[in-house]
Amino acid sequence: MDAFSEKQFKSFITSNLKSKPRPFVIDLTKIDFLDSSGLGALVQTAKECKKMKLDFSVIGNSRVVQTIKLVRLGEFLNLESSLENALEKLKS
């Protein structure tokens, strides 16, 4: 996820938050690259969710997780190790 795909991501998230506001998981396990634009889009999504009081989690592959942890955003983005963990957390 980079500057090129950031607009598509933000558009998708915005339309879903407006039409069906509910808790969700952002699955980045098939993303090979996450740059500062992608991180910014995730932070913006987290802020919107917090404003709307919606729970969300982010999961990713080892490269994505490493990038998120490197910039110390794991807790802010509710980073989870697996889809199962993320869904379980959303249920509780």
VENRA-V773873 format. One record per residue. N is the residue number from 1. RES is the residue in three letters. PHI is phi in whole degrees, -180 to 180 (999 if undefined). PSI is psi in whole degrees, -180 to 180 (* if undefined). D_LAST is the distance of its C-alpha to the last C-alpha in Angstrom with 2 decimals. Layout:
N_RES_PHI_PSI_D_LAST ; N_RES_PHI_PSI_D_LAST
//
This chain:
1_MET_999_120_29.42 ; 2_ASP_-138_-167_32.30 ; 3_ALA_-59_-33_34.30 ; 4_PHE_-69_-45_35.41 ; 5_SER_-90_-11_32.05 ; 6_GLU_-57_-42_30.29 ; 7_LYS_-63_-42_31.67 ; 8_GLN_-63_-44_30.42 ; 9_PHE_-61_-50_26.91 ; 10_LYS_-63_-39_26.88 ; 11_SER_-63_-45_28.43 ; 12_PHE_-62_-48_25.87 ; 13_ILE_-64_-46_22.88 ; 14_THR_-60_-46_24.71 ; 15_SER_-65_-37_25.63 ; 16_ASN_-73_-35_22.15 ; 17_LEU_-67_-35_20.69 ; 18_LYS_-78_-41_23.55 ; 19_SER_-82_-39_23.66 ; 20_LYS_-139_72_20.07 ; 21_PRO_-67_110_17.72 ; 22_ARG_-156_162_14.18 ; 23_PRO_-58_150_11.49 ; 24_PHE_-155_167_13.17 ; 25_VAL_-119_131_14.07 ; 26_ILE_-95_112_17.58 ; 27_ASP_-97_109_19.16 ; 28_LEU_-109_24_22.23 ; 29_THR_-67_-21_23.08 ; 30_LYS_-103_11_26.35 ; 31_ILE_-89_127_27.40 ; 32_ASP_-88_-25_30.35 ; 33_PHE_-145_137_30.88 ; 34_LEU_-134_114_29.03 ; 35_ASP_-105_-171_31.37 ; 36_SER_-63_-31_31.19 ; 37_SER_-66_-43_31.10 ; 38_GLY_-64_-43_28.04 ; 39_LEU_-62_-42_26.35 ; 40_GLY_-61_-41_27.44 ; 41_ALA_-65_-39_25.96 ; 42_LEU_-67_-42_22.54 ; 43_VAL_-63_-44_22.86 ; 44_GLN_-61_-41_23.98 ; 45_THR_-63_-44_21.02 ; 46_ALA_-60_-42_18.63 ; 47_LYS_-64_-43_20.71 ; 48_GLU_-63_-44_20.71 ; 49_CYS_-63_-43_16.94 ; 50_LYS_-65_-39_16.72 ; 51_LYS_-63_-38_19.60 ; 52_MET_-88_0_17.99 ; 53_LYS_58_42_14.65 ; 54_LEU_-105_135_12.98 ; 55_ASP_-80_147_10.29 ; 56_PHE_-156_162_11.98 ; 57_SER_-142_158_12.71 ; 58_VAL_-121_135_16.13 ; 59_ILE_-125_154_17.40 ; 60_GLY_-159_171_21.08 ; 61_ASN_-78_180_23.96 ; 62_SER_-61_-36_25.65 ; 63_ARG_-68_-44_27.93 ; 64_VAL_-66_-46_25.32 ; 65_VAL_-60_-43_23.10 ; 66_GLN_-60_-43_26.31 ; 67_THR_-64_-45_27.26 ; 68_ILE_-64_-43_23.99 ; 69_LYS_-69_-34_24.11 ; 70_LEU_-59_-38_27.83 ; 71_VAL_-96_11_27.37 ; 72_ARG_58_45_24.52 ; 73_LEU_-111_6_21.99 ; 74_GLY_-57_-48_19.28 ; 75_GLU_-70_-43_17.08 ; 76_PHE_-62_-37_18.02 ; 77_LEU_-91_6_17.21 ; 78_ASN_53_49_13.86 ; 79_LEU_-66_127_15.78 ; 80_GLU_-120_157_14.21 ; 81_SER_-81_-20_16.54 ; 82_SER_-155_164_15.81 ; 83_LEU_-62_-41_14.51 ; 84_GLU_-60_-46_12.64 ; 85_ASN_-63_-42_10.86 ; 86_ALA_-64_-45_10.24 ; 87_LEU_-66_-39_8.93 ; 88_GLU_-62_-41_6.57 ; 89_LYS_-65_-38_5.37 ; 90_LEU_-68_-30_5.54 ; 91_LYS_-72_-31_3.80 ; 92_SER_-86_*_0.00
//
